[in-house]
């Protein structure tokens, strides 16, 4: 189905597209595109219920999916602060979701942030928190379930940019690059 606000990651030779919204409803479905065979298969969710959402991120660490945050737009607005662990079964096209209980710093509910993985740690930047564009940089360590929120100068080289949402980010040579966005400007 046509959608925006979805995520897409590569795992085990499949591009996994999850959730999003169209102009009038949330899109509750996920699909896997087999890169070699060239075909789409709908994925069935198992485990805990995952509310349909937009503006979330999904990252892959050590072969597992990690879903962070996002927002439900229809029929009412709701922002999420959850972290979910997904185990993708390529044979049966299912994802078994488990609700994680992070420890450490409190991370606000957010949507339309970006996330990257570096050395098996997920870094999330910016997004919309309480209807305000933010420039928080947070890290989540899947092994320990530890959230950390960084401030300017901690770590030493972190200098926040303008608050933004709807941007993209990537890691190159141990640096996180952020591009584009919506902002107050």
Secondary structure, DSSP 8 states (H G I E B T S, - for coil): ---BS-EEEEETTEEEEE--B-SSSB---EEEEETTTTEEEEEEEEES-----BS-EEEEETTEEEEE--EE-SSS-EE---EEEEEEETTTTEEEEEE---EES-----BS-EEEEETTEEEEEEEEETTEEEEEEEEEETTTTEEEEEBTTBSTT------BBS-EEEEETTEEEEE--B---
